[in-house]
Amino acid sequence: MIRRFFSTLFEYQAAPLDIWPGTAPTTAKNGFFGKFSSLESLSWLNSCAPCFPVNGDKIKIIQIPSVFYETLVEKSSAAKFRIKLASLYLGTGQLEHNLVTAIHENLRTNKNLSVDILLDFTRGTRGEINSKTKVLPLLQESEKCVLSLYHTPVLRGITKKLAPPRWNELIGVQHMKVYLFDDTVILSGANLSNDYFTNRQDRYVMIEDKNVADFYSDFLQKVQEFSLQVDKNGNEKLHETWKVSPYEGSHQDFAKAARKKVTDFFRETWEKQNLRNQQGQEGDTWIFPTLEMGQIGIHHDSLVVRRILAAALPGSNMKMATGYFNLTDTLMNALTNECAADCNILMAHPNANGFLGAKGPAGSIPKAYTLIAKRYYDTVIAAKQTNRINLLEYERNGWTYHAKGLWYYLPNESSPSLTVIGSSNFGERSVNRDLETQICLVTSNERLKNQLQTEVDHLYSYGTLAQRELAERPIPRWVKAVVWLFKNFF
């Protein structure tokens, strides 16, 4: 009873919404993937999300945070007609200032450029100097710059008044990481701040494709419409097309309206893209965008990921990564009892956890993740799956770890044919509290497959088997109590 109370505290419980319009037609007579018959076991993805065929040579996997940062600055300076950035927050240090300056200078000289920035309200307004104040000069420079702050509909009333900064972010945030420049999109799990530009390891995929860029441009616009808009004086107000406050009135009304806006767009995009594919659009790589917005009743990404795990073929291999190991019960069950692949899961060692050394109770968060991982491995032992499932921890001197996603290897393949990359940690809060987006990428392009394998090798080179250390690492009793009460806030 106590745990149920705390697990639902502040949360609007919306029933999972099926945004899949039904089985989509194939685009080739001999199967969905055409001549690439080895991929046909993955053709079910076409019934789960819009499919964007692309040229794999137009996709680049970035491995190093500094290269990610340099790419952002370069693209911000060179963009011709649109920049759209979606992140949890924008930091306030020198590197972040240089990024904003690059956008500012481009905006000042290029009258055709529009700039849209979507951040989280609670994280983006924390402190006197914050994300909002860093972006204000752009708003004051041009009417074609828009700053939107997503405000979770669950933060309201007495909770909104009393919950202090940092703590109010536990309730739910805008967590998507999409960085779009003209017809180029970078999908990542990295935020726009110094650590993510220097020594915090994440993942980053850059896609040069107009159709994919248009999809994310339009999608982010929909989210901006039900987010708060910031004017050049720093005041927040509802979007001119939106009538329902996220924190006043009925949160059910807000969630229903926001859900309809997103799902209508997703379905319409799906139908248009299916028609385009039937008319002959081809590629050697296929992008399937996925969404997760639990607090407005959209559960999509987690359903796709669960099916990837459950549909894995005997003899296949799966690599999985999460910065914060707190997989949902559904995903843990799929890994343990439904997945036929050999699985390696890479997570942060406590020394590589971003909360290490944090003030107050937050400093013990790494111990909480250790406890959750230990308990999961106990279920692996009980299910007699230790020959198939391994847990590893990432540890690198001076670095923290934030990478997440998965890589799927078909039987007898030495490089992955599928990867999932984006903002989700596959955990409780990713599914139920935050706004997330990812892509499921399927490819037959050998150059791209080799890039993905190089990425895996790089990440896993800092990983060591963790089973024994997990069992021996001490966990304070109070941490066990916190995990028991607040597991779905992690």
C-alpha positions in Angstrom: 0.0 0.0 0.0 2.8 2.5 0.9 4.8 1.7 -2.2 1.8 2.0 -4.4 1.0 5.4 -2.9 4.6 6.7 -3.6 4.8 5.1 -7.0 1.7 6.9 -8.2 2.4 10.2 -6.4 2.0 13.2 -8.6 1.3 10.9 -11.6 -1.6 11.0 -14.1 -2.3 7.4 -15.0 -3.3 7.3 -18.7 -4.0 4.0 -20.3 -1.3 3.0 -22.9 -2.4 4.3 -26.3 -1.8 2.2 -29.5 -0.6 4.7 -32.1 0.0 2.0 -34.7 -2.4 2.3 -37.6 -2.2 -1.4 -38.4 -0.2 -3.6 -40.7 1.5 -1.5 -43.4 2.0 -2.7 -46.9 5.4 -3.9 -48.0 7.5 -1.8 -50.5 8.8 -4.7 -52.6 7.3 -7.8 -54.1 9.8 -10.1 -52.6 9.5 -8.7 -49.0 9.7 -5.5 -47.1 13.5 -5.2 -47.4 13.5 -6.1 -51.0 16.7 -7.8 -52.2 18.1 -7.7 -48.6 16.4 -11.0 -47.6 18.6 -11.5 -44.6 16.8 -8.7 -42.9 13.3 -10.1 -43.4 13.0 -11.3 -39.8 12.9 -7.6 -38.9 10.1 -6.7 -41.4 7.6 -6.5 -38.5 9.0 -3.1 -37.7 7.1 -1.7 -40.7 3.8 -2.3 -38.8 5.1 -0.4 -35.7 6.4 2.9 -37.0 6.8 5.0 -40.1 9.7 3.8 -42.3 12.1 6.2 -43.9 14.5 4.5 -46.4 17.8 6.3 -46.6 21.3 6.0 -48.1 23.5 4.5 -45.4 26.5 6.5 -46.7 24.6 9.6 -45.5 24.8 8.4 -41.9 27.7 9.0 -39.6 28.2 7.5 -36.1 30.0 10.0 -33.9 32.0 8.5 -31.0 33.7 11.3 -29.2 32.0 14.1 -27.2 34.3 16.8 -28.5 33.5 15.8 -32.1 29.8 16.0 -31.2 30.3 19.5 -29.9 32.4 20.6 -32.9 29.8 19.3 -35.2 27.0 21.3 -33.3 29.0 24.5 -33.6 29.9 24.0 -37.2 26.3 23.1 -38.2 25.0 26.1 -36.2 27.3 28.4 -38.1 26.5 27.0 -41.5 22.7 26.3 -41.4 20.9 28.1 -44.2 17.2 28.0 -43.3 16.5 26.1 -40.0 18.0 25.1 -36.7 15.9 23.1 -34.2 17.4 21.9 -30.9 15.5 19.8 -28.4 17.3 18.9 -25.2 16.7 18.7 -21.4 18.7 21.9 -20.9 21.4 24.2 -22.2 24.4 24.7 -19.9 25.8 28.0 -18.9 29.5 27.6 -19.3 31.9 28.8 -22.0 31.4 26.0 -24.5 27.6 26.5 -24.3 28.2 30.3 -24.7 30.2 29.6 -27.9 27.5 27.4 -29.3 24.8 30.1 -28.7 27.2 32.7 -30.2 27.5 30.6 -33.4 23.7 30.5 -33.7 23.5 34.2 -32.8 25.9 35.3 -35.5 24.2 33.2 -38.1 20.8 34.5 -37.1 22.1 38.1 -37.3 23.4 37.7 -40.9 21.0 35.2 -42.4 17.5 36.6 -42.7 16.2 33.2 -44.0 17.2 31.3 -40.9 14.7 30.3 -38.2 15.7 28.9 -34.8 13.5 26.8 -32.6 14.8 25.6 -29.2 12.8 23.2 -27.0 13.9 22.6 -23.4 12.4 21.4 -20.2 10.8 24.1 -18.0 12.0 23.0 -14.6 15.6 22.2 -15.6 15.8 25.2 -18.0 14.8 27.7 -15.4 16.8 26.4 -12.4 18.9 29.2 -10.9 19.3 32.9 -11.8 21.6 32.1 -14.7 20.0 29.3 -16.6 19.1 27.9 -20.0 16.4 30.5 -20.5 18.6 33.5 -19.7 21.3 32.1 -22.1 18.9 31.9 -25.0 17.2 35.3 -24.4 19.7 37.2 -26.5 18.6 35.1 -29.5 15.0 36.0 -28.9 15.9 39.7 -28.6 17.8 39.5 -31.9 15.1 38.0 -34.1 11.4 37.3 -34.3 12.4 34.1 -36.1 13.8 32.6 -32.9 11.5 30.7 -30.6 12.2 29.2 -27.2 9.7 26.7 -25.9 9.8 25.1 -22.4 7.8 21.9 -21.9 6.1 21.8 -18.6 4.9 18.4 -17.3 1.2 18.4 -16.6 1.8 16.5 -13.4 3.7 19.4 -11.7 0.8 21.5 -10.4 -1.0 22.8 -7.4 0.7 22.5 -4.0 3.4 20.3 -5.5 4.4 23.0 -8.0 4.5 25.5 -5.1 6.4 23.5 -2.6 8.7 21.2 -4.6 12.2 22.8 -4.7 14.4 23.0 -7.7 16.1 19.7 -8.7 13.4 17.8 -6.8 10.6 19.0 -9.1 12.5 17.5 -12.0 11.9 14.0 -10.6 8.2 14.3 -11.5 8.8 14.4 -15.2 10.8 16.3 -17.9 11.3 16.9 -21.6 14.2 14.5 -22.2 14.4 14.2 -26.0 17.7 15.0 -27.6 17.3 16.1 -31.3 19.6 18.5 -33.0 18.5 19.5 -36.5 20.3 21.7 -39.0 18.6 22.2 -42.4 18.3 18.6 -43.7 20.7 17.0 -41.2 19.5 15.5 -37.9 21.6 14.4 -34.9 19.9 11.9 -32.6 21.6 11.5 -29.2 21.2 11.0 -25.5 23.5 13.9 -24.8 22.4 17.3 -23.4 23.8 20.6 -24.4 26.3 21.2 -21.6 30.0 21.1 -20.9 30.3 17.5 -19.5 28.5 16.1 -22.6 30.9 18.1 -24.8 34.1 16.8 -23.0 34.2 13.8 -20.8 30.7 12.3 -20.5 30.3 9.4 -22.9 27.1 9.2 -24.9 26.0 8.1 -28.4 25.4 10.3 -31.4 24.1 9.4 -34.9 24.0 12.1 -37.7 21.6 11.5 -40.6 21.6 13.6 -43.7 18.1 13.1 -45.2 15.4 15.6 -46.0 12.5 13.3 -45.2 13.9 12.3 -41.7 14.7 16.0 -41.0 11.2 17.1 -42.1 9.7 14.5 -39.8 11.6 15.7 -36.7 11.1 19.3 -37.6 7.3 18.9 -37.8 7.2 16.6 -34.7 9.1 19.1 -32.6 6.8 21.8 -33.7 3.8 19.8 -32.4 5.5 19.5 -29.0 6.3 23.2 -29.0 2.7 24.0 -29.5 1.7 22.5 -26.1 4.8 23.9 -24.4 5.2 27.3 -22.8 6.6 30.0 -25.1 9.1 32.5 -23.8 9.0 36.1 -25.0 11.9 38.5 -25.4 11.4 39.7 -21.8 11.7 36.2 -20.4 8.0 35.8 -19.7 6.2 32.4 -20.3 2.9 32.1 -22.0 0.8 29.5 -23.8 1.4 29.0 -27.6 -1.0 31.2 -29.7 -2.7 28.0 -31.0 -3.0 26.3 -27.6 -5.7 26.9 -25.0 -5.0 24.3 -22.2 -2.6 25.2 -19.4 -0.2 22.3 -18.4 -0.4 23.2 -14.7 -3.8 24.9 -14.2 -7.2 23.4 -14.7 -7.5 19.7 -15.5 -4.3 17.8 -16.3 -6.5 15.1 -17.9 -7.7 17.7 -20.4 -4.1 18.8 -21.2 -2.9 15.2 -21.6 -5.8 14.4 -23.9 -5.3 17.4 -26.1 -1.5 16.9 -26.3 -1.9 13.2 -26.9 -4.3 13.9 -29.8 -1.9 16.4 -31.4 1.0 14.0 -31.4 -0.9 10.8 -32.4 -2.7 12.6 -35.2 0.6 13.8 -36.6 2.2 10.4 -36.2 -0.6 8.6 -38.0 -0.7 11.2 -40.8 3.1 10.9 -41.3 2.9 7.1 -41.3 0.3 7.1 -44.1 2.2 9.7 -46.2 5.4 7.8 -45.8 3.8 4.4 -46.7 2.5 6.0 -49.9 5.9 7.4 -50.7 7.6 4.0 -50.1 5.1 2.3 -52.4 5.9 4.7 -55.1 9.5 3.5 -55.2 11.5 5.3 -52.5 14.5 3.0 -51.8 17.6 2.8 -49.6 20.0 0.4 -48.0 19.1 1.7 -44.5 15.7 2.2 -42.9 14.8 4.6 -40.1 11.8 3.9 -37.8 11.2 6.8 -35.4 9.7 5.9 -32.0 8.1 8.0 -29.2 7.5 7.7 -25.5 5.3 10.2 -23.6 3.9 8.3 -20.7 2.4 11.2 -18.8 0.2 12.1 -21.7 -0.7 8.4 -22.4 1.7 7.5 -25.3 3.6 4.3 -25.0 5.3 3.4 -28.2 9.1 3.2 -28.0 9.0 0.8 -25.0 6.6 -1.5 -26.9 8.9 -1.6 -30.0 12.0 -2.3 -27.8 10.3 -5.0 -26.0 9.3 -6.7 -29.3 12.9 -6.4 -30.5 14.0 -8.3 -27.5 11.3 -10.9 -27.7 11.7 -11.4 -31.5 15.5 -12.0 -31.4 16.4 -15.2 -33.2 18.3 -18.2 -31.7 22.0 -17.8 -32.5 21.7 -14.0 -32.6 23.5 -11.5 -30.3 22.4 -8.4 -28.5 24.4 -5.6 -27.0 22.5 -3.2 -24.7 23.6 -0.1 -22.9 22.1 2.2 -20.3 23.6 4.9 -18.2 21.1 4.2 -15.4 20.2 0.6 -15.0 16.5 0.5 -14.0 14.8 -1.5 -16.7 11.1 -1.8 -16.5 9.7 -5.1 -15.3 8.4 -5.7 -18.8 11.8 -5.3 -20.4 13.6 -7.3 -17.7 11.1 -10.1 -18.3 11.6 -10.0 -22.0 15.4 -10.1 -21.7 15.3 -13.0 -19.2 12.4 -15.2 -20.4 11.6 -14.3 -24.0 14.8 -13.2 -25.7 16.7 -15.9 -27.5 19.9 -13.8 -28.2 23.0 -13.9 -26.1 22.9 -10.5 -24.3 25.6 -8.2 -22.9 24.3 -5.2 -20.9 26.7 -2.3 -20.3 25.9 0.2 -17.5 27.8 2.8 -15.5 30.2 1.7 -12.8 29.5 3.8 -9.7 32.7 5.7 -10.4 31.3 6.6 -13.9 27.8 7.5 -12.7 26.9 11.2 -13.2 25.5 11.4 -9.7 28.8 10.4 -8.0 29.8 13.0 -5.5 26.4 14.9 -5.7 25.3 16.7 -2.5 22.8 15.2 -0.2 20.8 12.0 -0.9 21.5 12.3 -4.6 25.1 11.2 -3.9 23.8 7.7 -3.1 22.0 7.3 -6.4 24.8 5.1 -7.8 24.2 2.7 -4.9 20.6 2.6 -5.8 21.4 1.6 -9.4 23.8 -1.1 -8.1 21.0 -2.5 -6.0 18.6 -2.6 -8.9 21.2 -4.3 -11.1 22.1 -6.8 -8.4 18.4 -7.8 -7.9 18.0 -8.2 -11.7 21.0 -10.5 -11.9 19.5 -12.5 -9.1 16.5 -13.2 -11.3 18.9 -14.2 -14.2 20.5 -16.7 -11.8 17.1 -18.0 -10.7 16.0 -18.4 -14.4 19.2 -20.2 -15.2 20.2 -17.7 -17.9 23.7 -16.8 -16.7 25.1 -18.6 -19.8 23.2 -16.1 -22.0 23.1 -12.8 -20.1 26.1 -10.8 -18.8 26.2 -7.4 -16.9 29.2 -5.2 -17.5 30.2 -1.8 -16.0 31.8 1.1 -17.8 34.7 2.7 -16.0 37.1 5.2 -17.4 39.4 7.4 -15.5 38.0 11.0 -15.4 34.9 10.1 -17.4 31.2 9.6 -16.7 28.9 7.3 -18.7 25.6 8.2 -20.2 25.3 6.0 -23.4 22.2 4.0 -24.0 20.7 1.9 -26.8 21.0 -1.5 -28.2 22.7 -3.3 -31.1 21.3 -6.5 -32.7 23.4 -9.0 -34.6 21.7 -11.5 -36.8 22.9 -15.1 -36.5 26.3 -15.6 -38.0 26.9 -11.9 -38.3 29.9 -10.1 -36.8 28.5 -6.6 -37.0 25.0 -5.2 -36.1 22.2 -4.9 -38.6 20.0 -3.0 -36.1 20.5 -0.3 -33.6 18.3 1.7 -31.3 19.6 5.1 -30.4 18.1 8.2 -28.7 17.2 9.6 -25.3 15.6 6.7 -23.5 17.4 4.8 -20.7 14.8 2.0 -21.0 13.9 2.6 -17.4 10.9 3.4 -15.3 11.0 7.2 -15.7 11.8 7.0 -19.4 8.6 5.0 -19.9 6.3 6.7 -17.5 7.5 10.2 -16.7 9.6 11.8 -19.5 9.3 12.8 -23.1 11.5 10.5 -25.2 12.3 9.8 -28.8 14.5 7.3 -30.5 15.1 5.7 -33.8 15.3 2.1 -34.7 17.9 1.9 -37.5 18.1 -1.2 -39.7 20.9 -1.4 -42.3 22.5 -3.6 -44.9 25.2 -1.0 -45.6 28.5 -2.6 -44.8 30.2 0.7 -44.2 27.5 1.7 -41.7 27.5 -1.7 -40.0 31.3 -1.4 -39.5 30.8 2.1 -38.0 28.3 0.6 -35.5 30.7 -2.2 -34.7 33.5 0.3 -34.1 31.1 2.2 -31.7 30.4 -1.0 -29.8 34.0 -1.9 -29.6 34.8 1.6 -28.3 32.2 1.5 -25.6 32.7 -2.0 -24.4 36.5 -1.6 -24.3 35.9 0.2 -21.0 33.5 -2.5 -19.7 34.3 -5.3 -17.3 32.1 -8.1 -16.0 30.2 -6.9 -13.0 28.4 -9.9 -11.5 30.9 -10.6 -8.6 31.4 -6.9 -7.7 27.6 -6.3 -7.7 27.2 -9.1 -5.2 29.9 -7.8 -2.9 29.2 -4.1 -3.1 27.6 -2.9 0.2 24.2 -1.2 0.0 22.9 0.9 3.0 19.5 -0.1 4.3 18.1 3.3 3.8 19.0 3.1 0.1 17.1 -0.2 -0.1 14.1 1.5 1.4 14.3 4.4 -1.0 14.5 2.1 -4.0 11.5 0.2 -2.7 9.4 3.4 -2.4 10.7 5.4 -5.4 11.8 3.0 -8.0 9.8 4.6 -10.8 11.4 8.0 -10.2 14.9 6.7 -11.3 
